[in-house]
């Protein structure tokens, strides 16, 4: 079993929602590898939080941990 603490907030939410990196990348208009780099970051920029939260369908505050 993998602990949630081993995932960035963006990855944890994406997995919880049953989405792939390709799904989110498409919603953001970027390539899957570009999104993978972004998702791997522990802390996203304010702009990235806004965009990723919208793509995931969650509140920005849920990514700003």
CHARMM-style PDB file with segment names, atoms N, HN, CA, C and O in Angstrom:
ATOM      1  N   UNK     1       0.847  -1.187   0.000  1.00  0.00      PROA
ATOM      2  CA  UNK     1       0.000   0.000   0.000  1.00  0.00      PROA
ATOM      3  C   UNK     1       0.890   1.246   0.000  1.00  0.00      PROA
ATOM      4  O   UNK     1       1.855   1.327   0.760  1.00  0.00      PROA
ATOM      5  N   UNK     2       0.566   2.196  -0.839  1.00  0.00      PROA
ATOM      6  HN  UNK     2      -0.218   2.131  -1.457  1.00  0.00      PROA
ATOM      7  CA  UNK     2       1.314   3.445  -0.944  1.00  0.00      PROA
ATOM      8  C   UNK     2       0.616   4.495  -0.095  1.00  0.00      PROA
ATOM      9  O   UNK     2      -0.601   4.665  -0.177  1.00  0.00      PROA
ATOM     10  N   UNK     3       1.382   5.188   0.709  1.00  0.00      PROA
ATOM     11  HN  UNK     3       2.370   5.050   0.775  1.00  0.00      PROA
ATOM     12  CA  UNK     3       0.816   6.239   1.553  1.00  0.00      PROA
ATOM     13  C   UNK     3       0.581   7.492   0.724  1.00  0.00      PROA
ATOM     14  O   UNK     3       1.364   7.814  -0.170  1.00  0.00      PROA
ATOM     15  N   UNK     4      -0.500   8.193   1.027  1.00  0.00      PROA
ATOM     16  HN  UNK     4      -1.136   7.932   1.753  1.00  0.00      PROA
ATOM     17  CA  UNK     4      -0.832   9.453   0.335  1.00  0.00      PROA
ATOM     18  C   UNK     4       0.313  10.446   0.453  1.00  0.00      PROA
ATOM     19  O   UNK     4       0.535  11.234  -0.466  1.00  0.00      PROA
ATOM     20  N   UNK     5       1.041  10.428   1.556  1.00  0.00      PROA
ATOM     21  HN  UNK     5       0.860   9.788   2.303  1.00  0.00      PROA
ATOM     22  CA  UNK     5       2.138  11.388   1.748  1.00  0.00      PROA
ATOM     23  C   UNK     5       3.245  11.192   0.706  1.00  0.00      PROA
ATOM     24  O   UNK     5       4.092  12.068   0.533  1.00  0.00      PROA
ATOM     25  N   UNK     6       3.243  10.051   0.013  1.00  0.00      PROA
ATOM     26  HN  UNK     6       2.555   9.340   0.154  1.00  0.00      PROA
ATOM     27  CA  UNK     6       4.240   9.796  -1.024  1.00  0.00      PROA
ATOM     28  C   UNK     6       3.889  10.464  -2.351  1.00  0.00      PROA
ATOM     29  O   UNK     6       4.681  10.417  -3.292  1.00  0.00      PROA
ATOM     30  N   UNK     7       2.720  11.081  -2.438  1.00  0.00      PROA
ATOM     31  HN  UNK     7       2.076  11.119  -1.673  1.00  0.00      PROA
ATOM     32  CA  UNK     7       2.253  11.734  -3.649  1.00  0.00      PROA
ATOM     33  C   UNK     7       2.159  13.232  -3.438  1.00  0.00      PROA
ATOM     34  O   UNK     7       1.903  13.698  -2.328  1.00  0.00      PROA
ATOM     35  N   UNK     8       2.369  13.991  -4.521  1.00  0.00      PROA
ATOM     36  HN  UNK     8       2.576  13.613  -5.423  1.00  0.00      PROA
ATOM     37  CA  UNK     8       2.071  15.421  -4.461  1.00  0.00      PROA
ATOM     38  C   UNK     8       0.551  15.551  -4.359  1.00  0.00      PROA
ATOM     39  O   UNK     8      -0.170  14.621  -4.720  1.00  0.00      PROA
ATOM     40  N   UNK     9       0.058  16.684  -3.877  1.00  0.00      PROA
ATOM     41  HN  UNK     9       0.644  17.440  -3.584  1.00  0.00      PROA
ATOM     42  CA  UNK     9      -1.400  16.858  -3.803  1.00  0.00      PROA
ATOM     43  C   UNK     9      -2.077  16.672  -5.162  1.00  0.00      PROA
ATOM     44  O   UNK     9      -3.155  16.082  -5.233  1.00  0.00      PROA
ATOM     45  N   UNK    10      -1.472  17.159  -6.229  1.00  0.00      PROA
ATOM     46  HN  UNK    10      -0.596  17.639  -6.172  1.00  0.00      PROA
ATOM     47  CA  UNK    10      -2.061  17.028  -7.564  1.00  0.00      PROA
ATOM     48  C   UNK    10      -2.164  15.560  -7.970  1.00  0.00      PROA
ATOM     49  O   UNK    10      -3.179  15.136  -8.522  1.00  0.00      PROA
ATOM     50  N   UNK    11      -1.126  14.793  -7.700  1.00  0.00      PROA
ATOM     51  HN  UNK    11      -0.301  15.137  -7.251  1.00  0.00      PROA
ATOM     52  CA  UNK    11      -1.137  13.373  -8.057  1.00  0.00      PROA
ATOM     53  C   UNK    11      -2.146  12.616  -7.196  1.00  0.00      PROA
ATOM     54  O   UNK    11      -2.882  11.768  -7.701  1.00  0.00      PROA
ATOM     55  N   UNK    12      -2.181  12.915  -5.922  1.00  0.00      PROA
ATOM     56  HN  UNK    12      -1.584  13.605  -5.512  1.00  0.00      PROA
ATOM     57  CA  UNK    12      -3.119  12.236  -5.028  1.00  0.00      PROA
ATOM     58  C   UNK    12      -4.559  12.471  -5.481  1.00  0.00      PROA
ATOM     59  O   UNK    12      -5.354  11.533  -5.542  1.00  0.00      PROA
ATOM     60  N   UNK    13      -4.895  13.727  -5.799  1.00  0.00      PROA
ATOM     61  HN  UNK    13      -4.250  14.489  -5.749  1.00  0.00      PROA
ATOM     62  CA  UNK    13      -6.250  14.026  -6.265  1.00  0.00      PROA
ATOM     63  C   UNK    13      -6.549  13.351  -7.597  1.00  0.00      PROA
ATOM     64  O   UNK    13      -7.636  12.808  -7.792  1.00  0.00      PROA
ATOM     65  N   UNK    14      -5.591  13.384  -8.507  1.00  0.00      PROA
ATOM     66  HN  UNK    14      -4.707  13.825  -8.348  1.00  0.00      PROA
ATOM     67  CA  UNK    14      -5.798  12.766  -9.812  1.00  0.00      PROA
ATOM     68  C   UNK    14      -6.077  11.277  -9.662  1.00  0.00      PROA
ATOM     69  O   UNK    14      -7.010  10.753 -10.272  1.00  0.00      PROA
ATOM     70  N   UNK    15      -5.279  10.603  -8.860  1.00  0.00      PROA
ATOM     71  HN  UNK    15      -4.522  11.029  -8.365  1.00  0.00      PROA
ATOM     72  CA  UNK    15      -5.473   9.168  -8.646  1.00  0.00      PROA
ATOM     73  C   UNK    15      -6.810   8.902  -7.947  1.00  0.00      PROA
ATOM     74  O   UNK    15      -7.532   7.973  -8.310  1.00  0.00      PROA
ATOM     75  N   UNK    16      -7.130   9.713  -6.954  1.00  0.00      PROA
ATOM     76  HN  UNK    16      -6.544  10.468  -6.659  1.00  0.00      PROA
ATOM     77  CA  UNK    16      -8.394   9.560  -6.229  1.00  0.00      PROA
ATOM     78  C   UNK    16      -9.586   9.680  -7.177  1.00  0.00      PROA
ATOM     79  O   UNK    16     -10.584   8.976  -7.025  1.00  0.00      PROA
ATOM     80  N   UNK    17      -9.474  10.562  -8.140  1.00  0.00      PROA
ATOM     81  HN  UNK    17      -8.663  11.134  -8.263  1.00  0.00      PROA
ATOM     82  CA  UNK    17     -10.565  10.800  -9.091  1.00  0.00      PROA
ATOM     83  C   UNK    17     -10.547   9.821 -10.270  1.00  0.00      PROA
ATOM     84  O   UNK    17     -11.428   9.864 -11.129  1.00  0.00      PROA
ATOM     85  N   UNK    18      -9.545   8.941 -10.309  1.00  0.00      PROA
ATOM     86  HN  UNK    18      -8.829   8.905  -9.612  1.00  0.00      PROA
ATOM     87  CA  UNK    18      -9.476   7.937 -11.370  1.00  0.00      PROA
ATOM     88  C   UNK    18      -9.092   8.493 -12.721  1.00  0.00      PROA
ATOM     89  O   UNK    18      -9.482   7.952 -13.756  1.00  0.00      PROA
ATOM     90  N   UNK    19      -8.324   9.577 -12.719  1.00  0.00      PROA
ATOM     91  HN  UNK    19      -8.007  10.017 -11.879  1.00  0.00      PROA
ATOM     92  CA  UNK    19      -7.900  10.213 -13.969  1.00  0.00      PROA
ATOM     93  C   UNK    19      -6.446   9.882 -14.276  1.00  0.00      PROA
ATOM     94  O   UNK    19      -5.665   9.578 -13.374  1.00  0.00      PROA
ATOM     95  N   UNK    20      -6.094   9.944 -15.543  1.00  0.00      PROA
ATOM     96  HN  UNK    20      -6.728  10.191 -16.275  1.00  0.00      PROA
ATOM     97  CA  UNK    20      -4.708   9.724 -15.949  1.00  0.00      PROA
ATOM     98  C   UNK    20      -4.013  11.070 -16.137  1.00  0.00      PROA
ATOM     99  O   UNK    20      -4.653  12.118 -16.217  1.00  0.00      PROA
ATOM    100  N   UNK    21      -2.695  11.009 -16.203  1.00  0.00      PROA
ATOM    101  HN  UNK    21      -2.174  10.157 -16.138  1.00  0.00      PROA
ATOM    102  CA  UNK    21      -1.951  12.234 -16.508  1.00  0.00      PROA
ATOM    103  C   UNK    21      -2.355  12.745 -17.875  1.00  0.00      PROA
ATOM    104  O   UNK    21      -2.428  13.956 -18.085  1.00  0.00      PROA
ATOM    105  N   UNK    22      -2.615  11.855 -18.796  1.00  0.00      PROA
ATOM    106  HN  UNK    22      -2.556  10.872 -18.626  1.00  0.00      PROA
ATOM    107  CA  UNK    22      -3.026  12.267 -20.146  1.00  0.00      PROA
ATOM    108  C   UNK    22      -4.363  13.005 -20.100  1.00  0.00      PROA
ATOM    109  O   UNK    22      -4.564  13.966 -20.842  1.00  0.00      PROA
ATOM    110  N   UNK    23      -5.281  12.561 -19.233  1.00  0.00      PROA
ATOM    111  HN  UNK    23      -5.118  11.780 -18.630  1.00  0.00      PROA
ATOM    112  CA  UNK    23      -6.570  13.247 -19.092  1.00  0.00      PROA
ATOM    113  C   UNK    23      -6.369  14.693 -18.654  1.00  0.00      PROA
ATOM    114  O   UNK    23      -6.954  15.612 -19.225  1.00  0.00      PROA
ATOM    115  N   UNK    24      -5.545  14.880 -17.647  1.00  0.00      PROA
ATOM    116  HN  UNK    24      -5.070  14.133 -17.183  1.00  0.00      PROA
ATOM    117  CA  UNK    24      -5.324  16.226 -17.101  1.00  0.00      PROA
ATOM    118  C   UNK    24      -4.532  17.066 -18.103  1.00  0.00      PROA
ATOM    119  O   UNK    24      -4.837  18.242 -18.307  1.00  0.00      PROA
ATOM    120  N   UNK    25      -3.524  16.470 -18.725  1.00  0.00      PROA
ATOM    121  HN  UNK    25      -3.276  15.516 -18.559  1.00  0.00      PROA
ATOM    122  CA  UNK    25      -2.729  17.201 -19.724  1.00  0.00      PROA
ATOM    123  C   UNK    25      -3.626  17.708 -20.847  1.00  0.00      PROA
ATOM    124  O   UNK    25      -3.484  18.848 -21.289  1.00  0.00      PROA
ATOM    125  N   UNK    26      -4.538  16.878 -21.304  1.00  0.00      PROA
ATOM    126  HN  UNK    26      -4.654  15.952 -20.944  1.00  0.00      PROA
ATOM    127  CA  UNK    26      -5.455  17.289 -22.373  1.00  0.00      PROA
ATOM    128  C   UNK    26      -6.316  18.461 -21.919  1.00  0.00      PROA
ATOM    129  O   UNK    26      -6.522  19.412 -22.674  1.00  0.00      PROA
ATOM    130  N   UNK    27      -6.818  18.397 -20.693  1.00  0.00      PROA
ATOM    131  HN  UNK    27      -6.651  17.624 -20.080  1.00  0.00      PROA
ATOM    132  CA  UNK    27      -7.652  19.488 -20.159  1.00  0.00      PROA
ATOM    133  C   UNK    27      -6.852  20.785 -20.029  1.00  0.00      PROA
ATOM    134  O   UNK    27      -7.404  21.876 -20.165  1.00  0.00      PROA
ATOM    135  N   UNK    28      -5.560  20.661 -19.766  1.00  0.00      PROA
ATOM    136  HN  UNK    28      -5.111  19.774 -19.655  1.00  0.00      PROA
ATOM    137  CA  UNK    28      -4.700  21.837 -19.613  1.00  0.00      PROA
ATOM    138  C   UNK    28      -4.130  22.323 -20.947  1.00  0.00      PROA
ATOM    139  O   UNK    28      -3.612  23.437 -21.036  1.00  0.00      PROA
ATOM    140  N   UNK    29      -4.227  21.491 -21.973  1.00  0.00      PROA
ATOM    141  HN  UNK    29      -4.647  20.587 -21.900  1.00  0.00      PROA
ATOM    142  CA  UNK    29      -3.664  21.859 -23.270  1.00  0.00      PROA
ATOM    143  C   UNK    29      -2.158  21.731 -23.332  1.00  0.00      PROA
ATOM    144  O   UNK    29      -1.490  22.484 -24.041  1.00  0.00      PROA
ATOM    145  N   UNK    30      -1.615  20.762 -22.576  1.00  0.00      PROA
ATOM    146  HN  UNK    30      -2.157  20.150 -22.000  1.00  0.00      PROA
ATOM    147  CA  UNK    30      -0.172  20.513 -22.577  1.00  0.00      PROA
ATOM    148  C   UNK    30       0.058  19.035 -22.853  1.00  0.00      PROA
ATOM    149  O   UNK    30      -0.881  18.240 -22.856  1.00  0.00      PROA
ATOM    150  N   UNK    31       1.322  18.673 -23.085  1.00  0.00      PROA
ATOM    151  HN  UNK    31       2.085  19.319 -23.082  1.00  0.00      PROA
ATOM    152  CA  UNK    31       1.645  17.264 -23.314  1.00  0.00      PROA
ATOM    153  C   UNK    31       1.629  16.500 -21.981  1.00  0.00      PROA
ATOM    154  O   UNK    31       1.741  17.098 -20.910  1.00  0.00      PROA
ATOM    155  N   UNK    32       1.492  15.200 -22.064  1.00  0.00      PROA
ATOM    156  HN  UNK    32       1.401  14.715 -22.934  1.00  0.00      PROA
ATOM    157  CA  UNK    32       1.515  14.376 -20.850  1.00  0.00      PROA
ATOM    158  C   UNK    32       2.855  14.498 -20.124  1.00  0.00      PROA
ATOM    159  O   UNK    32       2.864  14.626 -18.900  1.00  0.00      PROA
ATOM    160  N   UNK    33       4.004  14.463 -20.845  1.00  0.00      PROA
ATOM    161  HN  UNK    33       3.996  14.359 -21.840  1.00  0.00      PROA
ATOM    162  CA  UNK    33       5.275  14.630 -20.136  1.00  0.00      PROA
ATOM    163  C   UNK    33       5.393  15.994 -19.433  1.00  0.00      PROA
ATOM    164  O   UNK    33       5.967  16.091 -18.348  1.00  0.00      PROA
ATOM    165  N   UNK    34       4.849  17.031 -20.056  1.00  0.00      PROA
ATOM    166  HN  UNK    34       4.383  16.952 -20.937  1.00  0.00      PROA
ATOM    167  CA  UNK    34       4.895  18.362 -19.424  1.00  0.00      PROA
ATOM    168  C   UNK    34       4.066  18.361 -18.145  1.00  0.00      PROA
ATOM    169  O   UNK    34       4.479  18.923 -17.131  1.00  0.00      PROA
ATOM    170  N   UNK    35       2.894  17.727 -18.195  1.00  0.00      PROA
ATOM    171  HN  UNK    35       2.558  17.270 -19.018  1.00  0.00      PROA
ATOM    172  CA  UNK    35       2.075  17.661 -16.984  1.00  0.00      PROA
ATOM    173  C   UNK    35       2.737  16.783 -15.922  1.00  0.00      PROA
ATOM    174  O   UNK    35       2.663  17.095 -14.733  1.00  0.00      PROA
ATOM    175  N   UNK    36       3.376  15.699 -16.331  1.00  0.00      PROA
ATOM    176  HN  UNK    36       3.435  15.446 -17.297  1.00  0.00      PROA
ATOM    177  CA  UNK    36       4.046  14.809 -15.375  1.00  0.00      PROA
ATOM    178  C   UNK    36       5.097  15.572 -14.580  1.00  0.00      PROA
ATOM    179  O   UNK    36       5.229  15.365 -13.374  1.00  0.00      PROA
ATOM    180  N   UNK    37       5.846  16.451 -15.240  1.00  0.00      PROA
ATOM    181  HN  UNK    37       5.739  16.619 -16.220  1.00  0.00      PROA
ATOM    182  CA  UNK    37       6.854  17.268 -14.548  1.00  0.00      PROA
ATOM    183  C   UNK    37       6.185  18.190 -13.533  1.00  0.00      PROA
ATOM    184  O   UNK    37       6.658  18.348 -12.408  1.00  0.00      PROA
ATOM    185  N   UNK    38       5.094  18.785 -13.948  1.00  0.00      PROA
ATOM    186  HN  UNK    38       4.710  18.656 -14.862  1.00  0.00      PROA
ATOM    187  CA  UNK    38       4.372  19.712 -13.072  1.00  0.00      PROA
ATOM    188  C   UNK    38       3.809  18.962 -11.864  1.00  0.00      PROA
ATOM    189  O   UNK    38       3.903  19.435 -10.731  1.00  0.00      PROA
ATOM    190  N   UNK    39       3.233  17.805 -12.112  1.00  0.00      PROA
ATOM    191  HN  UNK    39       3.157  17.420 -13.032  1.00  0.00      PROA
ATOM    192  CA  UNK    39       2.612  17.027 -11.046  1.00  0.00      PROA
ATOM    193  C   UNK    39       3.638  16.547 -10.017  1.00  0.00      PROA
ATOM    194  O   UNK    39       3.315  16.386  -8.840  1.00  0.00      PROA
ATOM    195  N   UNK    40       4.857  16.321 -10.461  1.00  0.00      PROA
ATOM    196  HN  UNK    40       5.119  16.452 -11.417  1.00  0.00      PROA
ATOM    197  CA  UNK    40       5.907  15.824  -9.572  1.00  0.00      PROA
ATOM    198  C   UNK    40       6.388  16.881  -8.583  1.00  0.00      PROA
ATOM    199  O   UNK    40       7.026  16.553  -7.583  1.00  0.00      PROA
ATOM    200  N   UNK    41       6.088  18.132  -8.855  1.00  0.00      PROA
ATOM    201  HN  UNK    41       5.569  18.398  -9.667  1.00  0.00      PROA
ATOM    202  CA  UNK    41       6.511  19.204  -7.952  1.00  0.00      PROA
ATOM    203  C   UNK    41       5.729  19.139  -6.647  1.00  0.00      PROA
ATOM    204  O   UNK    41       4.517  18.922  -6.650  1.00  0.00      PROA
ATOM    205  N   UNK    42       6.414  19.324  -5.559  1.00  0.00      PROA
ATOM    206  HN  UNK    42       7.399  19.500  -5.557  1.00  0.00      PROA
ATOM    207  CA  UNK    42       5.750  19.316  -4.255  1.00  0.00      PROA
ATOM    208  C   UNK    42       4.829  20.523  -4.103  1.00  0.00      PROA
ATOM    209  O   UNK    42       3.746  20.415  -3.529  1.00  0.00      PROA
ATOM    210  N   UNK    43       5.262  21.665  -4.615  1.00  0.00      PROA
ATOM    211  HN  UNK    43       6.142  21.753  -5.081  1.00  0.00      PROA
ATOM    212  CA  UNK    43       4.486  22.906  -4.489  1.00  0.00      PROA
ATOM    213  C   UNK    43       4.314  23.520  -5.866  1.00  0.00      PROA
ATOM    214  O   UNK    43       5.293  23.785  -6.563  1.00  0.00      PROA
ATOM    215  N   UNK    44       3.067  23.746  -6.258  1.00  0.00      PROA
ATOM    216  HN  UNK    44       2.271  23.531  -5.692  1.00  0.00      PROA
ATOM    217  CA  UNK    44       2.767  24.368  -7.546  1.00  0.00      PROA
ATOM    218  C   UNK    44       2.690  25.886  -7.405  1.00  0.00      PROA
ATOM    219  O   UNK    44       2.424  26.406  -6.322  1.00  0.00      PROA
ATOM    220  N   UNK    45       2.922  26.582  -8.499  1.00  0.00      PROA
ATOM    221  HN  UNK    45       3.138  26.160  -9.379  1.00  0.00      PROA
ATOM    222  CA  UNK    45       2.747  28.038  -8.505  1.00  0.00      PROA
ATOM    223  C   UNK    45       1.264  28.346  -8.352  1.00  0.00      PROA
ATOM    224  O   UNK    45       0.424  27.470  -8.557  1.00  0.00      PROA
ATOM    225  N   UNK    46       0.943  29.561  -8.000  1.00  0.00      PROA
ATOM    226  HN  UNK    46       1.625  30.272  -7.833  1.00  0.00      PROA
ATOM    227  CA  UNK    46      -0.457  29.963  -7.830  1.00  0.00      PROA
ATOM    228  C   UNK    46      -1.242  29.767  -9.125  1.00  0.00      PROA
ATOM    229  O   UNK    46      -2.384  29.308  -9.091  1.00  0.00      PROA
ATOM    230  N   UNK    47      -0.645  30.107 -10.261  1.00  0.00      PROA
ATOM    231  HN  UNK    47       0.283  30.480 -10.289  1.00  0.00      PROA
ATOM    232  CA  UNK    47      -1.301  29.941 -11.557  1.00  0.00      PROA
ATOM    233  C   UNK    47      -1.531  28.460 -11.861  1.00  0.00      PROA
ATOM    234  O   UNK    47      -2.599  28.081 -12.342  1.00  0.00      PROA
ATOM    235  N   UNK    48      -0.527  27.627 -11.580  1.00  0.00      PROA
ATOM    236  HN  UNK    48       0.341  27.935 -11.190  1.00  0.00      PROA
ATOM    237  CA  UNK    48      -0.658  26.190 -11.828  1.00  0.00      PROA
ATOM    238  C   UNK    48      -1.737  25.588 -10.930  1.00  0.00      PROA
ATOM    239  O   UNK    48      -2.498  24.728 -11.373  1.00  0.00      PROA
ATOM    240  N   UNK    49      -1.811  26.025  -9.687  1.00  0.00      PROA
ATOM    241  HN  UNK    49      -1.192  26.724  -9.327  1.00  0.00      PROA
ATOM    242  CA  UNK    49      -2.846  25.537  -8.771  1.00  0.00      PROA
ATOM    243  C   UNK    49      -4.220  25.832  -9.353  1.00  0.00      PROA
ATOM    244  O   UNK    49      -5.100  24.971  -9.360  1.00  0.00      PROA
ATOM    245  N   UNK    50      -4.396  27.046  -9.836  1.00  0.00      PROA
ATOM    246  HN  UNK    50      -3.681  27.745  -9.830  1.00  0.00      PROA
ATOM    247  CA  UNK    50      -5.682  27.443 -10.411  1.00  0.00      PROA
ATOM    248  C   UNK    50      -6.042  26.554 -11.606  1.00  0.00      PROA
ATOM    249  O   UNK    50      -7.170  26.070 -11.706  1.00  0.00      PROA
ATOM    250  N   UNK    51      -5.093  26.346 -12.498  1.00  0.00      PROA
ATOM    251  HN  UNK    51      -4.178  26.739 -12.417  1.00  0.00      PROA
ATOM    252  CA  UNK    51      -5.345  25.565 -13.708  1.00  0.00      PROA
ATOM    253  C   UNK    51      -5.577  24.083 -13.405  1.00  0.00      PROA
ATOM    254  O   UNK    51      -6.507  23.477 -13.937  1.00  0.00      PROA
ATOM    255  N   UNK    52      -4.744  23.511 -12.565  1.00  0.00      PROA
ATOM    256  HN  UNK    52      -3.988  24.003 -12.133  1.00  0.00      PROA
ATOM    257  CA  UNK    52      -4.854  22.087 -12.255  1.00  0.00      PROA
ATOM    258  C   UNK    52      -6.136  21.813 -11.458  1.00  0.00      PROA
ATOM    259  O   UNK    52      -6.814  20.814 -11.698  1.00  0.00      PROA
ATOM    260  N   UNK    53      -6.460  22.686 -10.525  1.00  0.00      PROA
ATOM    261  HN  UNK    53      -5.909  23.498 -10.330  1.00  0.00      PROA
ATOM    262  CA  UNK    53      -7.695  22.514  -9.753  1.00  0.00      PROA
ATOM    263  C   UNK    53      -8.905  22.523 -10.683  1.00  0.00      PROA
ATOM    264  O   UNK    53      -9.818  21.711 -10.531  1.00  0.00      PROA
ATOM    265  N   UNK    54      -8.909  23.435 -11.635  1.00  0.00      PROA
ATOM    266  HN  UNK    54      -8.168  24.095 -11.758  1.00  0.00      PROA
ATOM    267  CA  UNK    54     -10.016  23.500 -12.586  1.00  0.00      PROA
ATOM    268  C   UNK    54     -10.090  22.214 -13.406  1.00  0.00      PROA
ATOM    269  O   UNK    54     -11.176  21.674 -13.615  1.00  0.00      PROA
ATOM    270  N   UNK    55      -8.941  21.721 -13.869  1.00  0.00      PROA
ATOM    271  HN  UNK    55      -8.059  22.160 -13.699  1.00  0.00      PROA
ATOM    272  CA  UNK    55      -8.908  20.490 -14.660  1.00  0.00      PROA
ATOM    273  C   UNK    55      -9.387  19.286 -13.846  1.00  0.00      PROA
ATOM    274  O   UNK    55     -10.015  18.374 -14.385  1.00  0.00      PROA
ATOM    275  N   UNK    56      -9.087  19.291 -12.552  1.00  0.00      PROA
ATOM    276  HN  UNK    56      -8.577  20.032 -12.114  1.00  0.00      PROA
ATOM    277  CA  UNK    56      -9.508  18.196 -11.674  1.00  0.00      PROA
ATOM    278  C   UNK    56     -10.932  18.352 -11.178  1.00  0.00      PROA
ATOM    279  O   UNK    56     -11.538  17.393 -10.699  1.00  0.00      PROA
ATOM    280  N   UNK    57     -11.467  19.562 -11.293  1.00  0.00      PROA
ATOM    281  HN  UNK    57     -10.975  20.340 -11.683  1.00  0.00      PROA
ATOM    282  CA  UNK    57     -12.813  19.812 -10.801  1.00  0.00      PROA
ATOM    283  C   UNK    57     -12.887  19.927  -9.290  1.00  0.00      PROA
ATOM    284  O   UNK    57     -13.876  19.542  -8.666  1.00  0.00      PROA
ATOM    285  N   UNK    58     -11.804  20.473  -8.709  1.00  0.00      PROA
ATOM    286  HN  UNK    58     -11.001  20.785  -9.216  1.00  0.00      PROA
ATOM    287  CA  UNK    58     -11.753  20.641  -7.254  1.00  0.00      PROA
ATOM    288  C   UNK    58     -11.454  22.111  -6.928  1.00  0.00      PROA
ATOM    289  O   UNK    58     -11.162  22.907  -7.820  1.00  0.00      PROA
ATOM    290  N   UNK    59     -11.531  22.451  -5.653  1.00  0.00      PROA
ATOM    291  HN  UNK    59     -11.769  21.804  -4.928  1.00  0.00      PROA
ATOM    292  CA  UNK    59     -11.209  23.813  -5.204  1.00  0.00      PROA
ATOM    293  C   UNK    59      -9.696  24.007  -5.162  1.00  0.00      PROA
ATOM    294  O   UNK    59      -8.944  23.078  -4.870  1.00  0.00      PROA
ATOM    295  N   UNK    60      -9.270  25.217  -5.456  1.00  0.00      PROA
ATOM    296  HN  UNK    60      -9.881  25.972  -5.693  1.00  0.00      PROA
ATOM    297  CA  UNK    60      -7.839  25.538  -5.428  1.00  0.00      PROA
ATOM    298  C   UNK    60      -7.243  25.232  -4.066  1.00  0.00      PROA
ATOM    299  O   UNK    60      -6.114  24.751  -3.978  1.00  0.00      PROA
ATOM    300  N   UNK    61      -7.980  25.503  -3.014  1.00  0.00      PROA
ATOM    301  HN  UNK    61      -8.898  25.894  -3.085  1.00  0.00      PROA
ATOM    302  CA  UNK    61      -7.464  25.275  -1.659  1.00  0.00      PROA
ATOM    303  C   UNK    61      -7.151  23.804  -1.397  1.00  0.00      PROA
ATOM    304  O   UNK    61      -6.382  23.488  -0.489  1.00  0.00      PROA
ATOM    305  N   UNK    62      -7.730  22.915  -2.171  1.00  0.00      PROA
ATOM    306  HN  UNK    62      -8.355  23.171  -2.908  1.00  0.00      PROA
ATOM    307  CA  UNK    62      -7.473  21.491  -1.991  1.00  0.00      PROA
ATOM    308  C   UNK    62      -6.098  21.076  -2.542  1.00  0.00      PROA
ATOM    309  O   UNK    62      -5.603  19.994  -2.226  1.00  0.00      PROA
ATOM    310  N   UNK    63      -5.502  21.919  -3.346  1.00  0.00      PROA
ATOM    311  HN  UNK    63      -5.905  22.798  -3.602  1.00  0.00      PROA
ATOM    312  CA  UNK    63      -4.151  21.661  -3.864  1.00  0.00      PROA
ATOM    313  C   UNK    63      -3.091  22.471  -3.146  1.00  0.00      PROA
ATOM    314  O   UNK    63      -1.909  22.132  -3.214  1.00  0.00      PROA
ATOM    315  N   UNK    64      -3.472  23.497  -2.481  1.00  0.00      PROA
ATOM    316  HN  UNK    64      -4.432  23.772  -2.426  1.00  0.00      PROA
ATOM    317  CA  UNK    64      -2.531  24.420  -1.835  1.00  0.00      PROA
ATOM    318  C   UNK    64      -2.265  23.955  -0.412  1.00  0.00      PROA
ATOM    319  O   UNK    64      -2.737  24.553   0.555  1.00  0.00      PROA
ATOM    320  N   UNK    65      -1.498  22.876  -0.305  1.00  0.00      PROA
ATOM    321  HN  UNK    65      -1.115  22.390  -1.091  1.00  0.00      PROA
ATOM    322  CA  UNK    65      -1.228  22.300   1.022  1.00  0.00      PROA
ATOM    323  C   UNK    65       0.127  22.675   1.526  1.00  0.00      PROA
ATOM    324  OT1 UNK    65       0.510  22.274   2.625  1.00  0.00      PROA
TER     325      UNK     65
END
